[in-house]
Amino acid sequence: MHTADLIAIVWLSTFSGVTFLVFAWDKWRARRGGQRVSERMLAGLGAAGGWPGGLLAMILFRHKTAKPAFLAKYGFALVLFAVLLLGWLWSNGHLSP
């Protein structure tokens, strides 16, 4: 395994885990009326590689799933994440032109 591959695996795993925890924290704060995490931050974490963890948290905690505007933002984050991932795969020779 190349160093770049290992870095990518660690990056994606870390961001996915952090995003899951941030979604969980936001749900916990929502139930208690505390200060919330912005939707921009949640979508940004998803776009940075945390998309799988955020999706898992949305499903497990039923968090933000009834908000079409947020679902659209998070869907855009998935598209951005996919473009970045494909670009990385291509630039590292994992995909041929």
N, CA, C and O atoms as CSV, one atom per row, in Angstrom:
chain,resi,resn,atom,element,x,y,z
A,1,MET,N,N,0.858,-1.176,0.000
A,1,MET,CA,C,0.000,0.000,0.000
A,1,MET,C,C,0.901,1.234,0.000
A,1,MET,O,O,1.887,1.298,0.734
A,2,HIS,N,N,0.548,2.205,-0.830
A,2,HIS,CA,C,1.310,3.449,-0.920
A,2,HIS,C,C,0.981,4.357,0.256
A,2,HIS,O,O,-0.086,4.261,0.862
A,3,THR,N,N,1.914,5.232,0.558
A,3,THR,CA,C,1.721,6.178,1.652
A,3,THR,C,C,0.490,7.041,1.413
A,3,THR,O,O,-0.267,7.311,2.345
A,4,ALA,N,N,0.280,7.481,0.158
A,4,ALA,CA,C,-0.882,8.324,-0.162
A,4,ALA,C,C,-2.180,7.577,0.101
A,4,ALA,O,O,-3.155,8.167,0.566
A,5,ASP,N,N,-2.197,6.293,-0.193
A,5,ASP,CA,C,-3.397,5.487,0.071
A,5,ASP,C,C,-3.676,5.406,1.567
A,5,ASP,O,O,-4.820,5.536,2.003
A,6,LEU,N,N,-2.628,5.193,2.343
A,6,LEU,CA,C,-2.786,5.113,3.795
A,6,LEU,C,C,-3.276,6.443,4.361
A,6,LEU,O,O,-4.142,6.469,5.235
A,7,ILE,N,N,-2.726,7.535,3.866
A,7,ILE,CA,C,-3.165,8.870,4.304
A,7,ILE,C,C,-4.645,9.067,3.972
A,7,ILE,O,O,-5.401,9.589,4.791
A,8,ALA,N,N,-5.057,8.653,2.781
A,8,ALA,CA,C,-6.459,8.803,2.378
A,8,ALA,C,C,-7.378,7.974,3.271
A,8,ALA,O,O,-8.444,8.444,3.670
A,9,ILE,N,N,-6.979,6.762,3.582
A,9,ILE,CA,C,-7.801,5.899,4.437
A,9,ILE,C,C,-7.935,6.513,5.829
A,9,ILE,O,O,-9.028,6.550,6.394
A,10,VAL,N,N,-6.826,6.993,6.374
A,10,VAL,CA,C,-6.865,7.623,7.696
A,10,VAL,C,C,-7.712,8.888,7.650
A,10,VAL,O,O,-8.525,9.124,8.544
A,11,TRP,N,N,-7.527,9.705,6.608
A,11,TRP,CA,C,-8.293,10.952,6.453
A,11,TRP,C,C,-9.789,10.660,6.425
A,11,TRP,O,O,-10.555,11.249,7.188
A,12,LEU,N,N,-10.202,9.758,5.550
A,12,LEU,CA,C,-11.628,9.466,5.389
A,12,LEU,C,C,-12.217,8.822,6.640
A,12,LEU,O,O,-13.339,9.142,7.034
A,13,SER,N,N,-11.481,7.935,7.254
A,13,SER,CA,C,-11.963,7.300,8.485
A,13,SER,C,C,-12.113,8.321,9.604
A,13,SER,O,O,-13.104,8.317,10.335
A,14,THR,N,N,-11.128,9.188,9.729
A,14,THR,CA,C,-11.172,10.208,10.775
A,14,THR,C,C,-12.323,11.182,10.558
A,14,THR,O,O,-13.093,11.452,11.479
A,15,PHE,N,N,-12.441,11.709,9.340
A,15,PHE,CA,C,-13.519,12.661,9.077
A,15,PHE,C,C,-14.890,12.018,9.199
A,15,PHE,O,O,-15.840,12.659,9.647
A,16,SER,N,N,-15.000,10.763,8.806
A,16,SER,CA,C,-16.274,10.070,8.933
A,16,SER,C,C,-16.647,9.911,10.407
A,16,SER,O,O,-17.792,10.147,10.793
A,17,GLY,N,N,-15.679,9.514,11.222
A,17,GLY,CA,C,-15.935,9.369,12.657
A,17,GLY,C,C,-16.254,10.689,13.330
A,17,GLY,O,O,-17.184,10.774,14.133
A,18,VAL,N,N,-15.487,11.719,13.005
A,18,VAL,CA,C,-15.736,13.052,13.581
A,18,VAL,C,C,-17.110,13.555,13.167
A,18,VAL,O,O,-17.851,14.092,13.990
A,19,THR,N,N,-17.452,13.384,11.902
A,19,THR,CA,C,-18.754,13.849,11.420
A,19,THR,C,C,-19.883,13.114,12.122
A,19,THR,O,O,-20.888,13.726,12.484
A,20,PHE,N,N,-19.734,11.825,12.316
A,20,PHE,CA,C,-20.732,11.054,13.055
A,20,PHE,C,C,-20.917,11.639,14.452
A,20,PHE,O,O,-22.046,11.839,14.900
A,21,LEU,N,N,-19.808,11.913,15.140
A,21,LEU,CA,C,-19.879,12.460,16.499
A,21,LEU,C,C,-20.481,13.861,16.527
A,21,LEU,O,O,-21.223,14.192,17.452
A,22,VAL,N,N,-20.176,14.683,15.535
A,22,VAL,CA,C,-20.737,16.042,15.487
A,22,VAL,C,C,-22.246,15.979,15.256
A,22,VAL,O,O,-22.994,16.738,15.872
A,23,PHE,N,N,-22.698,15.089,14.380
A,23,PHE,CA,C,-24.140,14.908,14.184
A,23,PHE,C,C,-24.801,14.442,15.480
A,23,PHE,O,O,-25.870,14.929,15.849
A,24,ALA,N,N,-24.161,13.498,16.167
A,24,ALA,CA,C,-24.707,12.996,17.432
A,24,ALA,C,C,-24.786,14.125,18.460
A,24,ALA,O,O,-25.785,14.261,19.166
A,25,TRP,N,N,-23.731,14.927,18.537
A,25,TRP,CA,C,-23.702,16.065,19.448
A,25,TRP,C,C,-24.824,17.039,19.115
A,25,TRP,O,O,-25.512,17.521,20.015
A,26,ASP,N,N,-25.017,17.335,17.832
A,26,ASP,CA,C,-26.063,18.272,17.419
A,26,ASP,C,C,-27.444,17.737,17.780
A,26,ASP,O,O,-28.309,18.498,18.214
A,27,LYS,N,N,-27.654,16.458,17.607
A,27,LYS,CA,C,-28.946,15.859,17.976
A,27,LYS,C,C,-29.157,15.962,19.488
A,27,LYS,O,O,-30.249,16.294,19.948
A,28,TRP,N,N,-28.112,15.676,20.248
A,28,TRP,CA,C,-28.195,15.763,21.704
A,28,TRP,C,C,-28.520,17.188,22.125
A,28,TRP,O,O,-29.357,17.402,23.002
A,29,ARG,N,N,-27.857,18.172,21.499
A,29,ARG,CA,C,-28.109,19.577,21.821
A,29,ARG,C,C,-29.513,19.992,21.386
A,29,ARG,O,O,-30.144,20.816,22.047
A,30,ALA,N,N,-29.999,19.444,20.306
A,30,ALA,CA,C,-31.338,19.782,19.825
A,30,ALA,C,C,-32.402,19.339,20.828
A,30,ALA,O,O,-33.386,20.046,21.048
A,31,ARG,N,N,-32.209,18.201,21.418
A,31,ARG,CA,C,-33.173,17.694,22.403
A,31,ARG,C,C,-33.167,18.488,23.700
A,31,ARG,O,O,-34.152,18.494,24.438
A,32,ARG,N,N,-32.057,19.153,23.972
A,32,ARG,CA,C,-31.929,19.899,25.225
A,32,ARG,C,C,-32.009,21.407,25.049
A,32,ARG,O,O,-31.842,22.155,26.012
A,33,GLY,N,N,-32.260,21.855,23.835
A,33,GLY,CA,C,-32.411,23.282,23.592
A,33,GLY,C,C,-31.121,24.074,23.657
A,33,GLY,O,O,-31.151,25.284,23.879
A,34,GLY,N,N,-29.995,23.419,23.468
A,34,GLY,CA,C,-28.701,24.099,23.540
A,34,GLY,C,C,-28.283,24.663,22.198
A,34,GLY,O,O,-29.002,24.555,21.205
A,35,GLN,N,N,-27.089,25.277,22.189
A,35,GLN,CA,C,-26.557,25.835,20.955
A,35,GLN,C,C,-26.256,24.705,19.987
A,35,GLN,O,O,-25.692,23.679,20.368
A,36,ARG,N,N,-26.638,24.900,18.729
A,36,ARG,CA,C,-26.562,23.859,17.712
A,36,ARG,C,C,-25.356,24.029,16.808
A,36,ARG,O,O,-24.738,25.093,16.766
A,37,VAL,N,N,-25.036,22.990,16.102
A,37,VAL,CA,C,-24.015,23.023,15.063
A,37,VAL,C,C,-24.698,23.505,13.793
A,37,VAL,O,O,-25.796,23.052,13.468
A,38,SER,N,N,-24.062,24.414,13.077
A,38,SER,CA,C,-24.683,24.959,11.865
A,38,SER,C,C,-24.771,23.893,10.775
A,38,SER,O,O,-23.941,22.988,10.696
A,39,GLU,N,N,-25.789,24.024,9.946
A,39,GLU,CA,C,-25.947,23.102,8.827
A,39,GLU,C,C,-24.771,23.238,7.866
A,39,GLU,O,O,-24.364,22.262,7.237
A,40,ARG,N,N,-24.234,24.429,7.755
A,40,ARG,CA,C,-23.063,24.650,6.893
A,40,ARG,C,C,-21.883,23.808,7.387
A,40,ARG,O,O,-21.166,23.205,6.588
A,41,MET,N,N,-21.689,23.773,8.696
A,41,MET,CA,C,-20.603,22.980,9.273
A,41,MET,C,C,-20.842,21.490,9.032
A,41,MET,O,O,-19.916,20.766,8.667
A,42,LEU,N,N,-22.077,21.029,9.232
A,42,LEU,CA,C,-22.387,19.615,9.017
A,42,LEU,C,C,-22.147,19.216,7.561
A,42,LEU,O,O,-21.556,18.171,7.287
A,43,ALA,N,N,-22.604,20.044,6.640
A,43,ALA,CA,C,-22.402,19.756,5.214
A,43,ALA,C,C,-20.922,19.858,4.851
A,43,ALA,O,O,-20.426,19.066,4.050
A,44,GLY,N,N,-20.221,20.817,5.429
A,44,GLY,CA,C,-18.792,20.961,5.159
A,44,GLY,C,C,-17.990,19.761,5.612
A,44,GLY,O,O,-17.080,19.316,4.913
A,45,LEU,N,N,-18.321,19.236,6.772
A,45,LEU,CA,C,-17.651,18.022,7.254
A,45,LEU,C,C,-17.923,16.851,6.306
A,45,LEU,O,O,-17.042,16.033,6.041
A,46,GLY,N,N,-19.155,16.787,5.804
A,46,GLY,CA,C,-19.482,15.735,4.843
A,46,GLY,C,C,-18.669,15.860,3.565
A,46,GLY,O,O,-18.161,14.866,3.046
A,47,ALA,N,N,-18.547,17.073,3.060
A,47,ALA,CA,C,-17.793,17.308,1.828
A,47,ALA,C,C,-16.301,17.037,2.014
A,47,ALA,O,O,-15.613,16.675,1.060
A,48,ALA,N,N,-15.802,17.210,3.230
A,48,ALA,CA,C,-14.374,16.997,3.507
A,48,ALA,C,C,-14.025,15.522,3.683
A,48,ALA,O,O,-12.861,15.188,3.905
A,49,GLY,N,N,-14.998,14.651,3.589
A,49,GLY,CA,C,-14.725,13.225,3.693
A,49,GLY,C,C,-15.550,12.506,4.736
A,49,GLY,O,O,-15.460,11.285,4.869
A,50,GLY,N,N,-16.360,13.254,5.483
A,50,GLY,CA,C,-17.147,12.636,6.539
A,50,GLY,C,C,-18.538,12.218,6.120
A,50,GLY,O,O,-19.381,11.916,6.965
A,51,TRP,N,N,-18.784,12.199,4.830
A,51,TRP,CA,C,-20.127,11.920,4.335
A,51,TRP,C,C,-20.687,10.593,4.839
A,51,TRP,O,O,-21.844,10.556,5.259
A,52,PRO,N,N,-19.926,9.512,4.818
A,52,PRO,CA,C,-20.502,8.245,5.305
A,52,PRO,C,C,-20.901,8.291,6.781
A,52,PRO,O,O,-21.960,7.782,7.149
A,53,GLY,N,N,-20.079,8.885,7.615
A,53,GLY,CA,C,-20.402,8.982,9.041
A,53,GLY,C,C,-21.613,9.849,9.291
A,53,GLY,O,O,-22.439,9.544,10.152
A,54,GLY,N,N,-21.723,10.941,8.533
A,54,GLY,CA,C,-22.889,11.807,8.661
A,54,GLY,C,C,-24.170,11.096,8.247
A,54,GLY,O,O,-25.202,11.219,8.907
A,55,LEU,N,N,-24.094,10.355,7.155
A,55,LEU,CA,C,-25.272,9.615,6.697
A,55,LEU,C,C,-25.678,8.568,7.727
A,55,LEU,O,O,-26.863,8.409,8.018
A,56,LEU,N,N,-24.709,7.860,8.273
A,56,LEU,CA,C,-25.013,6.856,9.296
A,56,LEU,C,C,-25.676,7.503,10.508
A,56,LEU,O,O,-26.646,6.973,11.049
A,57,ALA,N,N,-25.146,8.655,10.934
A,57,ALA,CA,C,-25.735,9.359,12.082
A,57,ALA,C,C,-27.146,9.839,11.763
A,57,ALA,O,O,-28.034,9.769,12.613
A,58,MET,N,N,-27.356,10.325,10.543
A,58,MET,CA,C,-28.697,10.773,10.157
A,58,MET,C,C,-29.694,9.620,10.267
A,58,MET,O,O,-30.818,9.803,10.735
A,59,ILE,N,N,-29.278,8.450,9.838
A,59,ILE,CA,C,-30.162,7.281,9.876
A,59,ILE,C,C,-30.375,6.795,11.308
A,59,ILE,O,O,-31.511,6.575,11.728
A,60,LEU,N,N,-29.292,6.628,12.055
A,60,LEU,CA,C,-29.398,6.088,13.416
A,60,LEU,C,C,-30.148,7.011,14.367
A,60,LEU,O,O,-30.953,6.557,15.180
A,61,PHE,N,N,-29.875,8.317,14.259
A,61,PHE,CA,C,-30.474,9.272,15.195
A,61,PHE,C,C,-31.710,9.976,14.623
A,61,PHE,O,O,-32.320,10.813,15.289
A,62,ARG,N,N,-32.069,9.630,13.386
A,62,ARG,CA,C,-33.181,10.303,12.695
A,62,ARG,C,C,-33.010,11.816,12.803
A,62,ARG,O,O,-33.923,12.548,13.185
A,63,HIS,N,N,-31.816,12.245,12.455
A,63,HIS,CA,C,-31.455,13.649,12.613
A,63,HIS,C,C,-31.338,14.329,11.257
A,63,HIS,O,O,-30.594,13.874,10.388
A,64,LYS,N,N,-32.064,15.403,11.082
A,64,LYS,CA,C,-32.052,16.231,9.879
A,64,LYS,C,C,-32.688,15.534,8.677
A,64,LYS,O,O,-32.578,16.035,7.558
A,65,THR,N,N,-33.333,14.423,8.872
A,65,THR,CA,C,-33.889,13.676,7.744
A,65,THR,C,C,-35.211,14.242,7.241
A,65,THR,O,O,-35.643,13.901,6.139
A,66,ALA,N,N,-35.856,15.090,8.016
A,66,ALA,CA,C,-37.141,15.665,7.612
A,66,ALA,C,C,-36.978,17.082,7.073
A,66,ALA,O,O,-37.969,17.788,6.885
A,67,LYS,N,N,-35.748,17.505,6.824
A,67,LYS,CA,C,-35.481,18.865,6.357
A,67,LYS,C,C,-34.980,18.813,4.919
A,67,LYS,O,O,-33.791,18.596,4.686
A,68,PRO,N,N,-35.883,19.012,3.941
A,68,PRO,CA,C,-35.476,18.928,2.535
A,68,PRO,C,C,-34.318,19.860,2.172
A,68,PRO,O,O,-33.460,19.497,1.368
A,69,ALA,N,N,-34.291,21.059,2.759
A,69,ALA,CA,C,-33.211,21.991,2.434
A,69,ALA,C,C,-31.859,21.430,2.890
A,69,ALA,O,O,-30.864,21.553,2.176
A,70,PHE,N,N,-31.823,20.821,4.066
A,70,PHE,CA,C,-30.564,20.243,4.527
A,70,PHE,C,C,-30.199,19.013,3.705
A,70,PHE,O,O,-29.029,18.811,3.378
A,71,LEU,N,N,-31.179,18.199,3.375
A,71,LEU,CA,C,-30.895,17.017,2.561
A,71,LEU,C,C,-30.297,17.415,1.217
A,71,LEU,O,O,-29.418,16.725,0.700
A,72,ALA,N,N,-30.768,18.520,0.648
A,72,ALA,CA,C,-30.196,19.025,-0.603
A,72,ALA,C,C,-28.753,19.474,-0.385
A,72,ALA,O,O,-27.889,19.184,-1.212
A,73,LYS,N,N,-28.480,20.172,0.711
A,73,LYS,CA,C,-27.112,20.600,1.022
A,73,LYS,C,C,-26.203,19.389,1.208
A,73,LYS,O,O,-25.075,19.364,0.716
A,74,TYR,N,N,-26.702,18.400,1.915
A,74,TYR,CA,C,-25.872,17.227,2.174
A,74,TYR,C,C,-25.685,16.406,0.901
A,74,TYR,O,O,-24.636,15.793,0.701
A,75,GLY,N,N,-26.696,16.395,0.048
A,75,GLY,CA,C,-26.557,15.740,-1.258
A,75,GLY,C,C,-25.485,16.426,-2.093
A,75,GLY,O,O,-24.699,15.762,-2.768
A,76,PHE,N,N,-25.452,17.763,-2.048
A,76,PHE,CA,C,-24.412,18.505,-2.750
A,76,PHE,C,C,-23.046,18.175,-2.156
A,76,PHE,O,O,-22.060,18.061,-2.884
A,77,ALA,N,N,-22.991,18.022,-0.837
A,77,ALA,CA,C,-21.735,17.649,-0.182
A,77,ALA,C,C,-21.258,16.287,-0.686
A,77,ALA,O,O,-20.058,16.079,-0.870
A,78,LEU,N,N,-22.183,15.366,-0.908
A,78,LEU,CA,C,-21.815,14.056,-1.451
A,78,LEU,C,C,-21.231,14.205,-2.845
A,78,LEU,O,O,-20.222,13.577,-3.167
A,79,VAL,N,N,-21.853,15.024,-3.670
A,79,VAL,CA,C,-21.348,15.238,-5.029
A,79,VAL,C,C,-19.939,15.830,-4.975
A,79,VAL,O,O,-19.042,15.380,-5.688
A,80,LEU,N,N,-19.752,16.842,-4.123
A,80,LEU,CA,C,-18.436,17.456,-3.978
A,80,LEU,C,C,-17.413,16.437,-3.482
A,80,LEU,O,O,-16.295,16.380,-3.993
A,81,PHE,N,N,-17.790,15.639,-2.498
A,81,PHE,CA,C,-16.928,14.586,-1.969
A,81,PHE,C,C,-16.560,13.598,-3.078
A,81,PHE,O,O,-15.397,13.216,-3.203
A,82,ALA,N,N,-17.534,13.187,-3.877
A,82,ALA,CA,C,-17.291,12.218,-4.946
A,82,ALA,C,C,-16.337,12.793,-5.999
A,82,ALA,O,O,-15.451,12.089,-6.483
A,83,VAL,N,N,-16.517,14.066,-6.350
A,83,VAL,CA,C,-15.629,14.709,-7.325
A,83,VAL,C,C,-14.198,14.763,-6.778
A,83,VAL,O,O,-13.243,14.455,-7.491
A,84,LEU,N,N,-14.062,15.154,-5.513
A,84,LEU,CA,C,-12.732,15.206,-4.903
A,84,LEU,C,C,-12.097,13.814,-4.839
A,84,LEU,O,O,-10.908,13.652,-5.116
A,85,LEU,N,N,-12.886,12.830,-4.476
A,85,LEU,CA,C,-12.374,11.460,-4.388
A,85,LEU,C,C,-11.956,10.944,-5.762
A,85,LEU,O,O,-10.887,10.350,-5.903
A,86,LEU,N,N,-12.781,11.165,-6.759
A,86,LEU,CA,C,-12.426,10.720,-8.111
A,86,LEU,C,C,-11.178,11.436,-8.607
A,86,LEU,O,O,-10.325,10.824,-9.248
A,87,GLY,N,N,-11.067,12.730,-8.313
A,87,GLY,CA,C,-9.870,13.479,-8.698
A,87,GLY,C,C,-8.628,12.921,-8.028
A,87,GLY,O,O,-7.577,12.794,-8.656
A,88,TRP,N,N,-8.754,12.590,-6.751
A,88,TRP,CA,C,-7.621,12.006,-6.031
A,88,TRP,C,C,-7.255,10.643,-6.610
A,88,TRP,O,O,-6.077,10.355,-6.824
A,89,LEU,N,N,-8.251,9.808,-6.864
A,89,LEU,CA,C,-7.991,8.490,-7.431
A,89,LEU,C,C,-7.314,8.590,-8.791
A,89,LEU,O,O,-6.384,7.840,-9.087
A,90,TRP,N,N,-7.783,9.514,-9.607
A,90,TRP,CA,C,-7.205,9.690,-10.940
A,90,TRP,C,C,-5.771,10.203,-10.840
A,90,TRP,O,O,-4.886,9.699,-11.532
A,91,SER,N,N,-5.532,11.199,-9.986
A,91,SER,CA,C,-4.194,11.785,-9.872
A,91,SER,C,C,-3.180,10.823,-9.267
A,91,SER,O,O,-1.976,10.997,-9.456
A,92,ASN,N,N,-3.644,9.828,-8.553
A,92,ASN,CA,C,-2.740,8.841,-7.959
A,92,ASN,C,C,-2.651,7.548,-8.777
A,92,ASN,O,O,-2.107,6.546,-8.314
A,93,GLY,N,N,-3.185,7.584,-9.979
A,93,GLY,CA,C,-3.062,6.455,-10.879
A,93,GLY,C,C,-3.980,5.288,-10.618
A,93,GLY,O,O,-3.773,4.206,-11.168
A,94,HIS,N,N,-4.999,5.481,-9.782
A,94,HIS,CA,C,-5.935,4.396,-9.512
A,94,HIS,C,C,-7.018,4.286,-10.575
A,94,HIS,O,O,-7.688,3.259,-10.681
A,95,LEU,N,N,-7.187,5.334,-11.354
A,95,LEU,CA,C,-8.144,5.337,-12.467
A,95,LEU,C,C,-7.396,5.715,-13.721
A,95,LEU,O,O,-6.547,6.606,-13.694
A,96,SER,N,N,-7.695,5.053,-14.815
A,96,SER,CA,C,-7.034,5.411,-16.074
A,96,SER,C,C,-7.956,6.345,-16.859
A,96,SER,O,O,-9.179,6.251,-16.761
A,97,PRO,N,N,-7.350,7.254,-17.643
A,97,PRO,CA,C,-8.170,8.215,-18.417
A,97,PRO,C,C,-9.016,7.583,-19.485
A,97,PRO,O,O,-9.740,8.283,-20.193
